[in-house]
Amino acid sequence: MDTLIFAITTLLVFAWGAAIGSFLNVVIYRLPAGLSLLRPPSRCPQCAHALSAKDNVPVVGWLLLRGRCRYCRTPIAVRYPLVEAATGLLFLLVFWTFEPSLQTLGYWAFFSWLLALALIDLDTLTLPNTLTQSGLIVGLGFQGAMGLAGAIELGNSVPSAIANQLMQGVLGAVVGVWLLDLIALGGSMLLRQPAMGGGDAKLAAMIGAWLGWKFLLLTGFLACAIGAVVGGGAIAVGLLGRRQPMPFGPFLAIGAGVATIWGAPLLSLYWRLFFPLV
């Protein structure tokens, strides 16, 4: 019975994540183009024929259609089912880490924002204010909800608990802006050209609002390390010019995801390695 319940729960969580991923595909495509997210309904970009319900089933619909529009046979990009499947897997990872909890609900939303922003940055080298700003506000709301839940569970003062938790988010957002501004300044001095866009600092502020300043610093370190390796490798094999712009948002998103899931043990390892007597 336990195995059956686990299998059903896993399927339901993945399906829910894939459904959210289907909506994220709409956001990633339409938001940078200035199109409505709600109208018109999903349709083929080539023949403009509205997609049926069975064609819209995440991942499965693309497989049944064999990657082509049912009506005009135009190929459908494989990225659509990949985003749906990736979102489903991310939802499972969060669920397995935090189990049924307020954190799971919150981090499902957080990871959705991160994935949409990372892919938009890859496509357009921009991070829309509508997403970073709304993500920051929702992140602060999540901090307040966590404070409320903690106060109820421990029997503490509700206003004090909410204020303390909100302060963690506000401080994280401020540190995020400062950190990315410092990185951008250092990069500009080193490269003698603008190293980052303003959207990266706003994304860092959003991440700080969700995770607090400690995990924000870890996110920044991971993003710089991963970006240096990937960027250096791309330059070495000729995929990227030395002065060609490279989106930093995806690296921030990856760093934030790692910090969310494994941040506590990583920080604990850091303290044990460098400050063993503290």
C-alpha positions, 0 to 999 in steps of 0.5 A: 500500500505504501508503494502504491501511495508513493507511486500515485503521489509521485504521478500526481505531483509530476502531472501538476508540475508539468501542467504548470510547465505548460503555462510557463511555456506560454509565459516564456513565449508571450511575455517578452513579445508583449502578448496576452497570457490568456488570449488567444488560447493555445494555438499553432504559431504557423497555421494559427489553428487552436489546439484541442484539449488532448493536444494540450496534455503536457508532454504526452500531447507532444509525443502523440503528435510526434512533434508536429502540428495535427493540422499543418504538420509543422514541427513543434519545438522539442523545448515545449515538452522538455520545459513541461517535464523539467517543471514536473521533475523540479516539483517532485524534487521540492516535494521529496525534500520538504514533503507536504508543507507550506515550504513545498507550496512556496518553493513550487512557485519560486522554482516556476518564477526561476525557470521562466526567468532563466529561459526568457534571459536565454532567449532575449538577454532580458529579465522582465520587470513584471516577473522579477518584481512580482516574484519579489512581492510573492517572496516577501508574502511567503516569508510572512506566511512562514512567520505566521505558521511558525508563530502558530506552531510554537505559540509565539507572538504572531506580529513579532514572528511575521515582522522578523521573517519579513525582515529576513526577506527584505534584508535578503533583497537588499543584499541581492541588489548590493551583491550584483551591483558589486559583481557588475562593477568588478566585471565592468572594470575588468572587461572595460565594458558593461558586464551585466544588465540591471535585470540581474540585480533585480533577479538577485533581489527577488531570490534574496526575498525568498531565501534570505541573505545567507542563501543569497550569498551562496546563490551568488557564489554558485552562479559566478562559479558555474558561469565562469566554468560554462563561459570559459568553456564556451569561449575555449571551444569557440561557441562564445566570443570574449566580448559577446554577452552571455545571460547571467540569469540562468546561472542565478536561477541554478544557484538559487535552486541548489541553495534552496534544496542543499543550502543548509548542508553546503553552508554547514560544510563551509563552516566546518572546513574554514571555521572549524573552531567557531 
